[in-house]
Amino acid sequence: MENFLFSKKNFIDKPGLNIPSALIWQFTLACNSRCLHCYANAGKPLPNELSDEETIMVAKEAITVGIPRVVFTGGEPFLRSDFLEALQLLSKNRISIKIETNGSLIEENLVNFLVNLNLASVEISLDGSRAESHEGLRLGSSWNKAVKAIKLLTEAGIKVQVLFIPTRINYREIEETIELAYSLSVSDFFVGELLPFGRATKNWALLSLSPQEQKDLVKVISNNSSRFSPMKIFFFSFKEELKKLLSQKPKTLFLSASGRGKIKGSLPFYIGDIRKESLLSIYEKIKREWTNPKLRREIREHLKTLKK
């Protein structure tokens, strides 16, 4: 039987179908850290992850249908041997690229490769102004390597964004971490939100902020919102993202490491399979499923859980 992914029919753009504004691609679930708050439960690669040949075919399809932006996430995408080939292929075809990474594998030789790509940005996780906090949350990680990666990238002229996930272990360091990011010429400082999925659920009592701690955090963010210009500071609320998801049709397509589509990466609803259908077909399915009353009820149930 012909594998749909390798069918020439898969690369014919169908008139009248809208394309997603971005492909959010979980390139692998393999990771060299075991973060206590990882919503994806990253660590070992999935047994059914796309092969090297399949990932390149997906990249070619993204180019053919005209998806303008690809965001790579993981796991740690740099762990896959085919990642650089996929980056180069997309870049040659003028696809804008963002990479989300822990920065541990970024050395000078890799930066020399990345600087020639069509990179919109590289986002590096930095969960504290001290190694103790960062490495206490991100088991097996290196604060020094993350900081070094930021320095190497910014010195090469590559736009770097920092992601900080506030927990009881590190939230008191947020102002110092913002100051550190600013000193490293970071363009954007993202304050994420601890999500009740994956390993975070097992460590919720240890990590989750109390209502008062959350208020203190928001106050610090507000007080520093314009202090470090031109670096911008953003706070992302998962609750607000879910509310937005209920009111606006999905504009992006999330593809898991095993090639399955999702309406949103942090939600457990799989829609479509790249081994059986095209990216556009999965995107159309996601938009149709968005109107499914059952799915919308489940999203609302997530919202109720988050409000407790």
VEXPA-484635 format. One record per residue (C-alpha): residue number from 1; residue in one letter; x, y, z. Coordinates in nm, 3 decimals, always signed. Example, Ala and Ser with C-alpha at 12.3 -4.5 7.8 and 13.67 -1.06 7.14 Angstrom:
2
ATOM  seq  type     east    north       up
ATOM    1     a   +1.230   -0.450   +0.780
ATOM    2     s   +1.367   -0.106   +0.714
***
This chain:
308
ATOM  seq  type     east    north       up
ATOM    1     m   +0.000   +0.000   +0.000
ATOM    2     e   +0.130   +0.346   -0.090
ATOM    3     n   +0.219   +0.563   +0.209
ATOM    4     f   +0.013   +0.879   +0.167
ATOM    5     l   +0.298   +1.095   +0.288
ATOM    6     f   +0.502   +0.998   -0.017
ATOM    7     s   +0.222   +1.032   -0.270
ATOM    8     k   +0.267   +1.307   -0.529
ATOM    9     k   -0.103   +1.386   -0.485
ATOM   10     n   -0.017   +1.501   -0.133
ATOM   11     f   +0.167   +1.802   -0.270
ATOM   12     i   -0.106   +1.943   -0.494
ATOM   13     d   -0.245   +2.260   -0.340
ATOM   14     k   -0.625   +2.248   -0.341
ATOM   15     p   -0.787   +2.575   -0.454
ATOM   16     g   -1.016   +2.738   -0.199
ATOM   17     l   -0.851   +2.587   +0.106
ATOM   18     n   -0.704   +2.833   +0.353
ATOM   19     i   -0.358   +2.759   +0.483
ATOM   20     p   -0.255   +2.790   +0.849
ATOM   21     s   -0.059   +3.101   +0.943
ATOM   22     a   +0.200   +2.876   +1.104
ATOM   23     l   +0.292   +2.512   +1.151
ATOM   24     i   +0.380   +2.445   +1.515
ATOM   25     w   +0.592   +2.132   +1.485
ATOM   26     q   +0.690   +1.919   +1.783
ATOM   27     f   +0.995   +1.778   +1.607
ATOM   28     t   +1.069   +1.519   +1.874
ATOM   29     l   +0.975   +1.431   +2.229
ATOM   30     a   +1.338   +1.339   +2.304
ATOM   31     c   +1.499   +1.575   +2.554
ATOM   32     n   +1.823   +1.588   +2.749
ATOM   33     s   +1.643   +1.746   +3.047
ATOM   34     r   +1.366   +1.617   +3.271
ATOM   35     c   +1.194   +1.941   +3.367
ATOM   36     l   +0.962   +1.911   +3.667
ATOM   37     h   +0.706   +2.135   +3.494
ATOM   38     c   +0.717   +1.987   +3.141
ATOM   39     y   +0.360   +1.968   +3.010
ATOM   40     a   +0.473   +1.743   +2.721
ATOM   41     n   +0.638   +1.489   +2.951
ATOM   42     a   +0.943   +1.506   +2.725
ATOM   43     g   +1.240   +1.278   +2.772
ATOM   44     k   +1.243   +0.970   +2.553
ATOM   45     p   +1.145   +0.993   +2.186
ATOM   46     l   +0.809   +0.842   +2.096
ATOM   47     p   +0.842   +0.492   +1.945
ATOM   48     n   +0.642   +0.604   +1.642
ATOM   49     e   +0.804   +0.939   +1.570
ATOM   50     l   +0.833   +1.043   +1.207
ATOM   51     s   +1.141   +0.902   +1.036
ATOM   52     d   +1.412   +1.127   +0.892
ATOM   53     e   +1.265   +1.076   +0.546
ATOM   54     e   +0.914   +1.159   +0.667
ATOM   55     t   +1.018   +1.482   +0.839
ATOM   56     i   +1.179   +1.607   +0.518
ATOM   57     m   +0.865   +1.519   +0.324
ATOM   58     v   +0.655   +1.717   +0.573
ATOM   59     a   +0.891   +2.014   +0.533
ATOM   60     k   +0.856   +1.989   +0.155
ATOM   61     e   +0.478   +1.982   +0.184
ATOM   62     a   +0.481   +2.293   +0.407
ATOM   63     i   +0.682   +2.467   +0.136
ATOM   64     t   +0.454   +2.347   -0.146
ATOM   65     v   +0.130   +2.460   +0.016
ATOM   66     g   +0.282   +2.796   +0.117
ATOM   67     i   +0.278   +2.786   +0.496
ATOM   68     p   +0.470   +3.106   +0.579
ATOM   69     r   +0.606   +3.017   +0.923
ATOM   70     v   +0.726   +2.705   +1.105
ATOM   71     v   +0.781   +2.698   +1.481
ATOM   72     f   +0.991   +2.405   +1.602
ATOM   73     t   +0.939   +2.278   +1.953
ATOM   74     g   +1.003   +1.955   +2.143
ATOM   75     g   +1.145   +1.792   +2.347
ATOM   76     e   +1.475   +1.927   +2.229
ATOM   77     p   +1.467   +1.957   +1.848
ATOM   78     f   +1.847   +1.978   +1.814
ATOM   79     l   +1.872   +1.617   +1.934
ATOM   80     r   +1.742   +1.489   +1.600
ATOM   81     s   +2.007   +1.431   +1.334
ATOM   82     d   +1.773   +1.548   +1.055
ATOM   83     f   +1.685   +1.881   +1.220
ATOM   84     l   +1.952   +2.088   +1.049
ATOM   85     e   +1.853   +1.949   +0.709
ATOM   86     a   +1.490   +2.044   +0.770
ATOM   87     l   +1.595   +2.394   +0.881
ATOM   88     q   +1.810   +2.443   +0.574
ATOM   89     l   +1.539   +2.322   +0.338
ATOM   90     l   +1.274   +2.553   +0.483
ATOM   91     s   +1.511   +2.848   +0.493
ATOM   92     k   +1.613   +2.806   +0.128
ATOM   93     n   +1.245   +2.832   +0.042
ATOM   94     r   +1.200   +3.152   +0.243
ATOM   95     i   +0.995   +2.999   +0.524
ATOM   96     s   +1.024   +3.200   +0.845
ATOM   97     i   +1.154   +2.981   +1.128
ATOM   98     k   +1.135   +2.995   +1.506
ATOM   99     i   +1.316   +2.741   +1.726
ATOM  100     e   +1.224   +2.666   +2.088
ATOM  101     t   +1.517   +2.505   +2.270
ATOM  102     n   +1.686   +2.471   +2.607
ATOM  103     g   +2.007   +2.598   +2.445
ATOM  104     s   +2.227   +2.318   +2.579
ATOM  105     l   +2.349   +2.207   +2.235
ATOM  106     i   +2.412   +2.553   +2.091
ATOM  107     e   +2.785   +2.607   +2.035
ATOM  108     e   +2.980   +2.842   +1.809
ATOM  109     n   +2.980   +2.607   +1.508
ATOM  110     l   +2.603   +2.567   +1.528
ATOM  111     v   +2.554   +2.944   +1.557
ATOM  112     n   +2.763   +2.988   +1.241
ATOM  113     f   +2.514   +2.757   +1.069
ATOM  114     l   +2.205   +2.924   +1.215
ATOM  115     v   +2.312   +3.277   +1.128
ATOM  116     n   +2.268   +3.200   +0.757
ATOM  117     l   +1.910   +3.077   +0.796
ATOM  118     n   +1.582   +3.264   +0.766
ATOM  119     l   +1.539   +3.268   +1.143
ATOM  120     a   +1.268   +3.483   +1.297
ATOM  121     s   +1.393   +3.399   +1.647
ATOM  122     v   +1.533   +3.141   +1.884
ATOM  123     e   +1.348   +3.099   +2.212
ATOM  124     i   +1.554   +2.971   +2.506
ATOM  125     s   +1.415   +2.861   +2.840
ATOM  126     l   +1.571   +3.040   +3.136
ATOM  127     d   +1.403   +2.964   +3.467
ATOM  128     g   +1.603   +3.175   +3.705
ATOM  129     s   +1.882   +3.423   +3.759
ATOM  130     r   +2.087   +3.153   +3.935
ATOM  131     a   +2.194   +2.804   +3.834
ATOM  132     e   +2.037   +2.655   +4.148
ATOM  133     s   +1.683   +2.760   +4.055
ATOM  134     h   +1.708   +2.687   +3.682
ATOM  135     e   +1.868   +2.347   +3.730
ATOM  136     g   +1.643   +2.263   +4.026
ATOM  137     l   +1.344   +2.289   +3.792
ATOM  138     r   +1.512   +2.163   +3.476
ATOM  139     l   +1.677   +1.844   +3.596
ATOM  140     g   +1.980   +1.755   +3.386
ATOM  141     s   +1.999   +2.103   +3.235
ATOM  142     s   +2.274   +2.364   +3.261
ATOM  143     w   +2.207   +2.729   +3.344
ATOM  144     n   +2.556   +2.820   +3.222
ATOM  145     k   +2.494   +2.658   +2.884
ATOM  146     a   +2.159   +2.839   +2.846
ATOM  147     v   +2.322   +3.176   +2.924
ATOM  148     k   +2.616   +3.099   +2.694
ATOM  149     a   +2.376   +3.008   +2.411
ATOM  150     i   +2.193   +3.338   +2.451
ATOM  151     k   +2.522   +3.528   +2.437
ATOM  152     l   +2.645   +3.344   +2.127
ATOM  153     l   +2.318   +3.398   +1.942
ATOM  154     t   +2.271   +3.766   +2.024
ATOM  155     e   +2.636   +3.843   +1.944
ATOM  156     a   +2.578   +3.682   +1.602
ATOM  157     g   +2.279   +3.910   +1.544
ATOM  158     i   +2.013   +3.640   +1.591
ATOM  159     k   +1.697   +3.750   +1.770
ATOM  160     v   +1.663   +3.569   +2.103
ATOM  161     q   +1.354   +3.537   +2.317
ATOM  162     v   +1.355   +3.401   +2.672
ATOM  163     l   +1.082   +3.187   +2.828
ATOM  164     f   +1.044   +3.191   +3.208
ATOM  165     i   +0.795   +2.958   +3.379
ATOM  166     p   +0.718   +3.089   +3.729
ATOM  167     t   +0.692   +2.832   +4.008
ATOM  168     r   +0.739   +2.840   +4.385
ATOM  169     i   +1.103   +2.748   +4.325
ATOM  170     n   +1.191   +3.050   +4.110
ATOM  171     y   +0.917   +3.316   +4.104
ATOM  172     r   +1.100   +3.543   +4.349
ATOM  173     e   +1.383   +3.567   +4.096
ATOM  174     i   +1.172   +3.698   +3.812
ATOM  175     e   +1.296   +4.057   +3.834
ATOM  176     e   +1.661   +3.946   +3.846
ATOM  177     t   +1.599   +3.709   +3.553
ATOM  178     i   +1.443   +3.993   +3.352
ATOM  179     e   +1.750   +4.205   +3.431
ATOM  180     l   +1.979   +3.922   +3.322
ATOM  181     a   +1.790   +3.876   +2.994
ATOM  182     y   +1.810   +4.250   +2.929
ATOM  183     s   +2.186   +4.249   +2.992
ATOM  184     l   +2.217   +3.971   +2.732
ATOM  185     s   +2.035   +4.179   +2.465
ATOM  186     v   +1.727   +3.956   +2.457
ATOM  187     s   +1.444   +4.099   +2.246
ATOM  188     d   +1.143   +3.950   +2.426
ATOM  189     f   +1.090   +3.808   +2.775
ATOM  190     f   +0.797   +3.566   +2.792
ATOM  191     v   +0.645   +3.474   +3.126
ATOM  192     g   +0.457   +3.152   +3.067
ATOM  193     e   +0.220   +2.972   +3.296
ATOM  194     l   +0.252   +2.642   +3.476
ATOM  195     l   +0.019   +2.408   +3.289
ATOM  196     p   -0.168   +2.119   +3.455
ATOM  197     f   -0.039   +1.855   +3.215
ATOM  198     g   +0.247   +1.606   +3.195
ATOM  199     r   +0.505   +1.606   +3.476
ATOM  200     a   +0.366   +1.930   +3.618
ATOM  201     t   +0.061   +1.738   +3.745
ATOM  202     k   +0.287   +1.508   +3.950
ATOM  203     n   +0.471   +1.808   +4.097
ATOM  204     w   +0.177   +2.048   +4.127
ATOM  205     a   +0.189   +2.088   +4.508
ATOM  206     l   +0.562   +2.165   +4.490
ATOM  207     l   +0.543   +2.405   +4.195
ATOM  208     s   +0.208   +2.587   +4.173
ATOM  209     l   +0.182   +2.942   +4.300
ATOM  210     s   -0.069   +3.044   +4.565
ATOM  211     p   -0.318   +3.319   +4.472
ATOM  212     q   -0.108   +3.574   +4.665
ATOM  213     e   +0.215   +3.460   +4.498
ATOM  214     q   +0.042   +3.494   +4.162
ATOM  215     k   -0.063   +3.850   +4.248
ATOM  216     d   +0.292   +3.934   +4.356
ATOM  217     l   +0.423   +3.796   +4.027
ATOM  218     v   +0.179   +4.000   +3.817
ATOM  219     k   +0.276   +4.312   +4.012
ATOM  220     v   +0.645   +4.261   +3.937
ATOM  221     i   +0.570   +4.207   +3.567
ATOM  222     s   +0.355   +4.521   +3.558
ATOM  223     n   +0.620   +4.730   +3.735
ATOM  224     n   +0.885   +4.617   +3.487
ATOM  225     s   +0.677   +4.624   +3.169
ATOM  226     s   +0.840   +4.939   +3.029
ATOM  227     r   +1.155   +4.959   +3.239
ATOM  228     f   +1.372   +4.749   +3.009
ATOM  229     s   +1.289   +4.897   +2.669
ATOM  230     p   +1.341   +4.797   +2.392
ATOM  231     m   +1.310   +4.445   +2.539
ATOM  232     k   +0.941   +4.358   +2.563
ATOM  233     i   +0.787   +4.161   +2.849
ATOM  234     f   +0.482   +3.942   +2.789
ATOM  235     f   +0.268   +3.731   +3.022
ATOM  236     f   +0.081   +3.440   +2.865
ATOM  237     s   -0.226   +3.312   +3.045
ATOM  238     f   -0.340   +2.964   +2.946
ATOM  239     k   -0.691   +3.051   +3.064
ATOM  240     e   -0.703   +3.346   +2.826
ATOM  241     e   -0.564   +3.132   +2.543
ATOM  242     l   -0.844   +2.877   +2.593
ATOM  243     k   -1.106   +3.153   +2.599
ATOM  244     k   -0.961   +3.287   +2.274
ATOM  245     l   -0.966   +2.937   +2.128
ATOM  246     l   -1.339   +2.914   +2.195
ATOM  247     s   -1.408   +3.248   +2.025
ATOM  248     q   -1.172   +3.233   +1.724
ATOM  249     k   -1.123   +2.963   +1.465
ATOM  250     p   -0.777   +2.802   +1.487
ATOM  251     k   -0.524   +2.983   +1.270
ATOM  252     t   -0.231   +2.750   +1.330
ATOM  253     l   -0.170   +2.378   +1.295
ATOM  254     f   +0.011   +2.181   +1.565
ATOM  255     l   +0.182   +1.863   +1.448
ATOM  256     s   +0.305   +1.616   +1.709
ATOM  257     a   +0.631   +1.421   +1.685
ATOM  258     s   +0.433   +1.119   +1.565
ATOM  259     g   +0.269   +1.324   +1.288
ATOM  260     r   -0.072   +1.370   +1.447
ATOM  261     g   -0.255   +1.702   +1.437
ATOM  262     k   -0.379   +1.898   +1.735
ATOM  263     i   -0.602   +2.199   +1.786
ATOM  264     k   -0.350   +2.322   +2.046
ATOM  265     g   -0.026   +2.161   +2.155
ATOM  266     s   -0.102   +2.161   +2.527
ATOM  267     l   -0.446   +2.003   +2.483
ATOM  268     p   -0.484   +1.623   +2.456
ATOM  269     f   -0.708   +1.615   +2.148
ATOM  270     y   -0.555   +1.457   +1.837
ATOM  271     i   -0.708   +1.532   +1.497
ATOM  272     g   -0.570   +1.374   +1.179
ATOM  273     d   -0.251   +1.189   +1.089
ATOM  274     i   +0.014   +1.313   +0.844
ATOM  275     r   +0.093   +0.955   +0.746
ATOM  276     k   -0.260   +0.922   +0.608
ATOM  277     e   -0.349   +1.274   +0.490
ATOM  278     s   -0.204   +1.611   +0.399
ATOM  279     l   -0.128   +1.912   +0.619
ATOM  280     l   -0.415   +2.102   +0.460
ATOM  281     s   -0.653   +1.812   +0.518
ATOM  282     i   -0.557   +1.802   +0.887
ATOM  283     y   -0.598   +2.180   +0.913
ATOM  284     e   -0.945   +2.162   +0.759
ATOM  285     k   -1.035   +1.883   +1.003
ATOM  286     i   -0.916   +2.094   +1.296
ATOM  287     k   -1.131   +2.387   +1.184
ATOM  288     r   -1.433   +2.159   +1.150
ATOM  289     e   -1.366   +1.994   +1.485
ATOM  290     w   -1.349   +2.339   +1.644
ATOM  291     t   -1.727   +2.359   +1.601
ATOM  292     n   -1.783   +2.015   +1.760
ATOM  293     p   -1.994   +2.067   +2.076
ATOM  294     k   -1.819   +1.778   +2.252
ATOM  295     l   -1.473   +1.927   +2.199
ATOM  296     r   -1.592   +2.272   +2.308
ATOM  297     r   -1.743   +2.121   +2.624
ATOM  298     e   -1.412   +1.953   +2.704
ATOM  299     i   -1.224   +2.283   +2.656
ATOM  300     r   -1.471   +2.452   +2.893
ATOM  301     e   -1.411   +2.174   +3.146
ATOM  302     h   -1.039   +2.252   +3.125
ATOM  303     l   -1.123   +2.615   +3.195
ATOM  304     k   -1.326   +2.523   +3.503
ATOM  305     t   -1.037   +2.314   +3.634
ATOM  306     l   -0.794   +2.602   +3.585
ATOM  307     k   -1.020   +2.843   +3.774
ATOM  308     k   -1.018   +2.628   +4.089
***
